[in-house]
Amino acid sequence: MLDKETRERIITLIHKEVVPAMGCTEPMAVALCTAKATELLYSKPEKICVKLSANVLKNAMGVGIPGTGMIGLPIAIALGTLIGKSEYQLEVLKDLTPESLEEGKRYIGGKHIDISLKEDISEKLYIEITCTNGDKMSKAIIASSHTNFVYLEQNGNVLLDKRSGATAEAEDNDIMLNMQMVHEFATTAPLDEIAFMKETMTYNMGAAEAAIKGNYGHNLGKTIDRPMSQGIFGKTIFSHIISKTASACDARMGGAMIPVMSNSGSGNQGICATNPVAVYAIENENTEEELIRALTLSHLTAIYIKQSLGKLSALCGCVVASIGSSCGITYLMGGDYQRICRSVKNMIANLTGMICDGAKPSCSLKIASGVSTAILSSLLSMEGKCVTSAEGIIDDDVDRSIHNLTSIGADAMRQTDDMVLDIMTHKGC
C-alpha cells in the first residue's frame, strides 16, 4: 500500500480533476470567466470583448447550452454576465430561469458581445474577457484549466497576475502519476478514503436516466434501446453499456439542465470513465467495494493520461476516458495489473488518432466507439491477448506506450487541430 502522504496527494488530485459541471465545460468556462469579470465591474457591461484560444473556440461553437435550447457562445456569455456566479464554478449558470433566458436573448440582440480568436498564444485553454461600462473596465483571464483564473484587473488595478507559468497551473503541487501507482492506489487504498468515487456514478448514471425523458442530440442512447437495435445487439451488458454512456452524452451535449461529474475538465470524459464501469459492475453483480475501486482506477487512469496530453488537444477525449473504463472493466472481470496493462495497450493500438472536431451532439457516436473498444480490449486482455511492441506505437512498457499516445495527441497533431478549426470556421465560404 502507498504511504498516507502519497495517498492524500492523489486524493487531492482527484478532487481537483473530478468535479461537477453543468453543460459542456468550454462554454461554461467562458461563462464563468464572464461572470467573474462582471462581478469586478459591479454593473452590467455595455461591451464584452471575448478572446479565446483555438481549442476553446472549437469546443464551444456547436454545443447546446443547458436549459436554453440554443447552441454556442453568445448565449453562454450573455447568461454569464446576467445571472452567472463565479462561486458556482462550472455550474455557473445553474440559476437560469425562463425570464433570464429571455433577457439573455435581448442582450445578444443588443450587439454587446464581440468574440475573436486570441492570436499568438501557445496555451490551448485560454479565455480572456474584458468588460466595459462607460469609464469602468474589468478583465478576467482563465488559462490551463477550466476554472484557473490567472489574471484579474479592475479599473486599471491588477488584483491577480500569475500568467507566467500559467500552463503549469499549480502543478508543482500535483503528484505525477504512473500506471503502477494508479493501480496500487485504486486497489489498496482504504475503502473509506475513496468511497466518495461513488458520487461519479450518482451524477453520470443520473444523466443517462434524465436523457430518457427528452429527445437530446442524436438520441443514440435511445436508439440502442429500440427493438431494431436489440435485434442486432441484443439485450446484453454490451448494449446496456453503450446505451447508458451515449444517453448521458446525448443529454449533456443536447443542452439538458443536468450536472455531470467531469474528469480533467471534460464532462464527456467523466461520463465515459464512469458509466461503462458502473453498468458492468451492476450487471456482473460485483461488490460495492469492487465498484468503488474500479471507478477509482478508471478516473485516475484518465487523469494520469491527461497529465501529459493536456486539458485540450486534437485527440478526442473519449480515447483517454475509454482507456480508463477499459482498465476498470478489466479489474471487474478479475484482471490483475498485467491484464490491466494489456488493456491499455490494446486501446492505444486501436483508437490513437481519433480527432476532436469540437464538442457537439455527435460526440455520443465517438463515445460509443470508444466504449465498444474498451470492452473488446478488456476481453482480449483477459484471454491473454495483447498488441505487442512489434506493432505500431506500442512499447513493452505501458507508461511509454501511454506517452507515445500523448506525444502524438499533444504534439504531432497540432497541424490537424489547426485544419479542423479552419474547416469549422469556413463552412459555406
Buried (B, 14 or more C-beta within 10 A) or exposed (E): EBEEEBBEBBBEBBEBBBBBBBBBBBBBBBBBBBBBBBBBBEEBBEEBBBBBBBBBBBBBBBBBBBBBEBBBBBBBBBBBBBBBBBEBBBBBBBEBEEEBBEBBBEBBEEEBBEBEEBEEBEBBBBBBBBBBBEEBBBBBBBBBBBBBBBBBBBEEEEEEEBEEEBBEBEBEEBBEBBBEBBBBBBBEBEEEBBEBBBBBBEBBBBBBEBBBEBEBBBBBBBBBBEEEBEEEBEEEBBBBBBBBBBBBBBBBBBBBBBBBBBBBBBBBBBBBBBBBBBBBBBEBEBEEEBBBBBBBBBBBBBBBBBBBBBBBBBBBBBBBBBBBBBBBBBBBBEBEBEBBBBBBBBBBBBBBBBBBBBBBBBBBBBBBBBBBBBBBBBBBBBEEEBBEBEEBBBBEBBBEBBBBBBBBBBEEBEEBBEBBBEEBEEEEE
